[in-house]
Amino acid sequence: MKLSLLSHAFWQPLRPWLAELWRLRRGASVGLICALVAALAGIGLLALSGWFITSSAFAGVLAFGLVFNIYTPGAGVRLFALLRTVGRYFERLFQHDFILSLQSHWRVLLFRGLVNLPFEQQASAHTGTQVQRLMQDLKVLENLWLGWLSPTAVALVSVVFVALLSAFWSGVIALLVLVFGILVGALLLRLAANTGAQQAHVSQAEEQLQRNTLDMVNALAELSAWGLTPHYIEQTLTKREVQTQSKIAVRDQANRCLAQLHVLHGILVLSVAGFAACFYQQGQLTGPVAVLLSIAVLALSEVLNALPTQFALAGKIQASAKALAQLTRTEQQSEALPSVLGDIEFVQQNGKLSAIQFHHFAVQQGQRMLLQPVSCTIHGQQQVTLCAASGAGKSSLANALVGAARRQGIAVHYLTQQNYLFNGTVWQNLTLVRPMLTEDEAWQVLDMCDLKTWLSNSADGLHTEIGENADKISGGQARRLALARILLMDPELLVLDEPFTGVDEATRSKVLNRIGPWLRGRTCLFIGHQQDVLPPAHVHYLLYEQRLHTLPQIHG
């Protein structure tokens, strides 16, 4: 499908980013004015220099002894040269300062959208996708102003300026310049239309390559153990080659467009020079003015040469804007993201959670029903277990519950299956959730999770480094540290998804006994594959064949 820059559909995904650009229009205007000064001064410099040299030649050849004022045009040449240099300097200064400011505003806009996403979408986001959006796509959007809108505006004003300058002496030459401008515009619009789909494909390939690379880095140990690293690298390089070929195809089209632009420009220069020579012979123009007009038209190449490369990026800019808009869109966007049917109501009495009522609640993923409609009630301060086989949808159900709780203002804390620990110390990870934490409180919660003995024997104690992705400690220690962080909070609703993954049976028993008093009196949902590895609970459910079944008590 071809891309039309004149259609509403092209500009629709760019509107939020253009709105931020408009808010900072003062900074953009200063940079644009400097760019215009530099461009017009460059045209004026070449045109006046041509006029000056030709006038000097005519004065010397045709009028011996004629007094010719060299100072005024000489001063003009120096003035244009100075304006061109100063304009370019301040253009770089103000344009890049504006882009940095614009990028900061765009990032705030993007992060605000991410924060306001439903929890279900936040939980399903892929790291590679997030990195692509936050780094590559925002980087591409820099071209929206710096590489596209601003140079296009400068080129348009320059063409109009040369046309008006020509109109002062010759309407025919002015008309030729305007026709040339229209033809260049059509050429660039056609280029954007032809490369739009390819650039969208390049953006998708870059995202997939980013995700594959991150997956490979995260799974490097397993791939090496299985001897699959060379095979995976080869696959990644093959995808990289396909992406490179797509980029080359787009670049080739941009180069062809540039060549066509040069042909058009060459025809314009020859036409203007021809008409100017005819008008000179007819006495309608002086020789210096004929040269001035020809060189002024020739000088347009400086502002036009970069446009094909920038217009070839139109499809990529739109694709990046669409991807960023999709990232922050609140409605369900993918069949891979479970959708929730029915309703969850959180009943509060005296400011406390007294019940969670499920009304015809169901979870569906694409065409697959994960949970058939069910109506039930979880009473406040009641502990509930939910068991199911892998892939049955228990985590999707938990995500839906947590998302609904957050939307209704319930203080909910959720220990997911992943240990989201930050690269730093044990102390830094604990104070993240309670900044005013005391050492005594930290040791108390660490003791509850059977981590006190290990850290007491460590030389750095609470300031023991856990490394990136907690790679300096064991999986069981990382899981218990994540649990310890949860215990520092005071939630109305607590959801623990497989809380003892990687924890041996003896340690699990210790931790269960120590956190029991803390769990009592709180509304909790414990999720796992087996009921006997979860904390004691009042009610036990089994998710089996898309239905919720009540199980008998195991814990007393």
N, C-alpha and C positions, 0 to 999 in steps of 0.2 A: 504494500500500500504506500503510495507516494505521500510525501509530507508537503503541506501547503502553508507557507509562512503567513499567508493572507487570511487563513481560516481561524475561526474562533477556537476550534479544537486544539490548535497548536499553542495558543497563548493561555488557555485555561489552566494547565498545571503550573504555569509560570507566575500566575497572579500573586500568590502569597510572597514570593521572592521579589517580584517587582514592587509590591506594596512596601516592603522594607527598604528597597532602593529609593522609592519615592520619598519615604520619611527622611532619608539622608540626602535629599536632592541638592542641598546647599553644597556639600562636599563634592558631589558628582558634578555640579555645575562649574565649580572652580577648576577642577581637573579638565573638564570638557573645554572650557574657555581657553585654558593654557594650550591644549591640543590644537584648537582652532587657530590660535595665534601662531603657533609653530608652523602649522600647515600652510596658512595663508601667507605668512612671512616667507616661507620657502618658495611659494609660487611667485610672490612679488620680487624676491631676490633674483630668481632666474630671469623673470620677464624684464625687470628694470635693467639688469646687467646686459641682457641682449639689446635692449633699446639703447643703452649708454654706449656700448661698443659700436653698434651700427651707426649711431649719430656721430660718434667720433670719426669713424671711417668716412662718412658722407662729408663731414666738415673738412676733413683733410684732403679728400679727393676732389670734391665738387666746388669747394669754396676756399681757395687759397687766401690766407690772410683774414678769413672770417673769424671773428671773436666767438668762441664757443664756451659756454659756462659748464665747466666740469665739476664744480664744487657742489651744486645742488643735487644732481643725480648721484654723485659720488657719496654724498652724505646719506642719500636714500638707500643706496646699496649697503652701506655700513649699518644703517638703522635696521634694515630687514635682516641682515646677518645677525645682529645683536638680538633682535626680537626672536628669531628662529632658535638661537642657542638658549636664551633665557626661557622661552616658551617650552622647549623640550625638557629643560632641567626641571622646571616647576610642574610640568605635566607629569613627569615620573614621580616627583615628590608627592603631589596632591592625589594623583590617581592611585598610587600604591597605599598611601595613607587612608584613602577612602575605601579601598578594597579590604584592608585589614579591619577597618571599622565595620564595613558591611558584613564581612565574614563573621565577626563576633556577634552581630545582631542576628544573622542567619542561624548561627549555632544556638543562640538562646531560643529562637523560634522553634528550631528542631527539637532541642531538649525539652522545651515546654510541651511540645506535642507528644514526645515519648513518655514523659512523666504522667500525662493525662490519659494515656492509653489504658484500656481495660486490662486488668491483671492477666487475663487469659492470653492476650496478645503479647504482653511483656514476657510471660513465661515461655511462650513458644518461639521467641525470636532466636535466630541463629547468629552466633558470634561473627561469622564471616560476613553475613548480610549487614550487621550493624557497622562493622569496620568499613565495608564498602561505602555505606551511606555517609558515615561521619567523616571519612577521609576523601575517597575518590569522587563521590558525587558532588560534595560541596566544593571540592577543588574544581570540578568541571564547571560549576555554576559561576566561578570567577569570570569565565569567558563571556558570560551573559552581558556584562558591562565592559570590562576591560578589553576583551578581544572581539566583541561583536557590535553592541549598540553604540559604544563611543566611536570606534573607527568608522562605522557606517554613517553616523551623524557628521563626522568630520569630512568624509568623502562627499556626502550629499551637499554640504555647505560649500565645499571647494568647487564642485562642478557648477553650482548655481553662481558662485562668485565669478568664475571664469566666464560663464555665459553672460552675466551682467557686464563684466568688463568688456567683453567682445561686443555686446550690444551698443556700447557707447560709440563704436566706430562702424560696426557692421552687423545688421540684423541677421544676415545669412549665416555668418560664422557663429553667432550666438545660437541660432536655430540648430546648426550642426552639433554644437556642444550639448545642447539639451537632448537631441535625439540620441547622441552617444550615451548620455547618462541613463536614458530610458532603456536602451539596449543592454547596457551593463547591468542594470537592475534586473531585467528579465533573465539574463544569463546567470546571475547569482541566485535568483529564486528557483530556477530550473536545477541548479546544482544542489541546493538544499533539498529540493523535492526528490532528486534521484539518490542522494546519499542518506536520506532520513532513515529508511529501513535498515540499511547497512550499519549505520551508527548505533541504532537501537540494538542490533545484533551484537555489535562490538561491546556495548555496555553490559549486556547479559553474559557474554563470554568472559568479560573481566570479572564480573561478580562470581561466576561459577569457578573461575580459576582461583580467585581469592579464597573461596570457601574450600576448595580442594587442597590448596596449599596449607591453610590453617588446620584442616583435618589431618593432613599428612604430618605436620609438625606435632600435633597433639598425640598422634598414634605412632610416632616414630619408633618408640621402643617395641611395640607389638609388631610393627611391620618388619623391623630388623630381626626380631626373634623368629618370625615366620619366613624370613628370606624374601619378603615381597617388596622391599624398599626400591630396588632397581625397576621393578615392574610398575610400581606406583609413580616413580619419577618419570618413567617413559610415557605413561599415560598423561601426566601433567604437562610434559614437554610437547606432546602431540596436540593437546588442547591449546597450548601457548602458540604453537605454529599455526593452527587454524585461526586463532585470534589475530596473529600477526598478518596473515594473508588478507583478512578482512580489512585491517587497517591500511595495508598497502593498496587494496582496491579503492578505498576511499581517497587515499592520497593521490592515486593516479587520476581519479576523476577531478580532484581539485587542481592538479597540474594541467590537465587538459583544459579546464575552465580558464586557468591563468593564461595558457597559450592563446585561447580564443580571445581573451580580454586584450592581450598584447596585439593581436591582429587587428581588433577593432580600434584600439588606440593608435596603432600605426596608420590605419586608414584615415582616422580623424586628423592626425597630425599632417599627413600628406594632403588631405583635402583642404584643411585650413591654410596650409602653406601655398597651395595652388590658388585658392580664392584670393588670398592676401596678395599674391604676386599679380594676379589679374587686376585687382582693385588698385594696386600700385601703378600698374601700367595705364589704367584709366584715370589716374589722378585722384581716386577716391581715398587712398591711404598714402601716407608717407612711408618711405622705406623702413625707418626705425619702428614705426607702429606695426607694420606688417611682420617684422621680426618679433616684436613684443608679443603679438597675439599667437604666433606659432609656438614660441617658447613657453608661453603661459599654458597652452594646451598640452605641450610636451611634459610640463612639470606635474600634471595630474597623475602621472604614473606612480609617484611617490606615495600618494594616499590611496591608490587603487590596488597596488600589488598584493597587499596582505589580505584583501577581502575574500578571495576564493577559499583560502585555508580556513578562515573564520566561519564563512557560510557553510562549509562542509561539516562544521561542528554543530550545526543547528539541531540535527536529529539527536546527537549525543546530549546536548544541553536539555532538550525536551525529555529525553529518556531519563536523565538524572533527576529532573524536576518531578516527573511522574513517580519514580522510585521513592523519592523522599516523601512525596505526598502519600503514597501507599503505606509507607512505614509508619506515618503518624495518623492514618485514617482509623477512626474508631469502630467502624462496622467490620464485620467479618469479611476477609478478603480472599481466603483460600480454603479449599476443601480439606486441607491438611489441618486446619484449625477447628477444633470441636465447637459446635454450636449448642446452646442451652435452650431447652424448651421448658415451658412451665414457669414456676415462680418459687423463689426462696424468700421467706419472710422472717426477719429477726425481731422477736418480741422482747421488749424491755420493760422492766418494772423497777421504779425507784432508781433509774439510771443504770441498772444492771441487766445483763442478758438473762432472760428467763426461759426462752425457748427458741428453737430454730424449726420453722415449719416448712416442709416441702409440699408444694401443691402441684400435683401432676408433673413432677420434675423429671426431665429426661435429658440425656446427653447423646448427641448425634455427631458423627464425623463423616462428612460427605454423604454418601448413601448408606453408610453403615451405622446402625443404631447401637451405641455402647451401653445405654441403660434405658430400658423400657419405662414409661411413665410410672412414677411411684409417688404416693402421698404418705408422709410419716412425720414424726416430731422427735427432735432431740431436745430434751429438757435441759435447762440451765444447770451448771455445775455437774453435768453428767459426762462420763467418759465413754466413748464409743470406738469400737474397732471396725475396720473395713478390710476384709481380705479378698484377694482375687489373684488369678494367675497373671503372668506378664502379658501386657497388651490388652487386658480386658477393659481398661478405661478408668481404673481407680484414680490415677493421677489427674486425668482430665476432669473427673468428678471433683477432686480436691481443688483444682484450679478454678472451677466454676464456683465452688463454695466460697473460696477466698476472695475471688473477684466480686461476688455479690455482697459479701460482708464489707469490703472496702467501700463499695458504692453506697452502702447504707450507713456508713460512719461507724462501723464496729471495729474496735481495736483488735485486730487479728494478726497473729504471727505464725509463719509458715516455714517449717524446716523441709525444704525440698530434697529430692534424691541426690542433688549435687551439693558438695561442700563449698559454698562461696566464701572462701577465706582469702584475705588480702595479703599481698606480699609485704611482710613486716614481722612484728613480734606478736607473741601471745597477748601481751598487754594492749597493744594497739588494736588488735581484733576485738578484744573485750570492751575497751572504752569507746569503740565505734558506736555501740548501742547504748552505753551509759557513760557519758563524758566525765561525770563527777564520781566515777567508781573509785572506791578505796581499795587498798591492797588486801585488807581483811575480807572484804566482800568478794574480791577476785579469788582468793584462796578458798573461800567457802564454796563457791560455785564450782571451782575446779575439783575440789574434793568430792562433790556430789557426782561428778562425771569421771571419777577415778583417774584424774590427771595430776593430783597434788604430789604424789610420790615421785613421779617422773620429773616434774619441774623442780621439785625440791632438790633433787640430785643433779640437776643441770647447773652448770656454772653461772649461767645468765638468769636463771629463775624465770620470773614473769617476762623478762625481756629476751627470751629465747627466740631466735629467728625461725620462722616456719617455712620461708622460701616461697618462690613463685608457685602458685597452684598447690601450696603446702607440700612441696616435694622434699622438704627436709625432715618431715615426720611421717609416720605410718598412716595408712588409710584409716585404721581404727582410731588413732589419736586425732586425726583431722575431723572425723565424724563426731567424736565426743567434744572437741573444741567448738564445733558448730552448734552442738546441743547446749554446751555451757553458755554460749552467747544468747541462745533463746531463753535460758533460765534467768538471765538478768533482766528480762522484760516482764511486764505485768499485763498480759493480754486478757481480753474478755473471751476470746476464742483462740485455741491453740490447735494447729494442724501439724502432725509429725508424719512425714512420708518415709517409711522404712528407716526409722531413727537409728537402728543399730546395724546398718550395713557395714561390713568389715570388722565388726566387734565380736570377739570370741565369747563363748557361752558363759564362762566364769566372770568375765568383766561385765557382760550384759546383766547378769544377776545382781552384781554389786550396784551397778548404776540404777537398775530398776528399784532396788530397795531404798537407795538414798534419795531418789527424786520422787518417790511415792508421796510423801507428805506435801511436797510442793505442788504436785498435780491435783491433789484432792481439793475440791472446792472450785475447780476451774472446768469450763466447758472444753472438752478435748475430743479430737478425732485422730485416731492412730491408724495408719495405713500400712499394710504389709502383705507378704505372700502367705504367712502362717500366723495363726492367732497366738501360738504359745511363745513367740519371740517379741510380742508387743506388751506394753504395760497393762496392768489389770484394768478392766473396764466394766461398766454396768450393762452395756448392750453390745452384742457382737453381730455384725452383718457379713454376709458372703455375697459378692457380686459374681454370679455364675449364669452363663447363657443369657446375658442382658437383663437379668432380673436380680432384685435385692432379696436375699433370704436371711431370716433371723436364725442365728446359731445359739446353741445352749452355752451356758457359762462354763469357762475352764478355770479361771482364777476365782478364788474365793473372795 
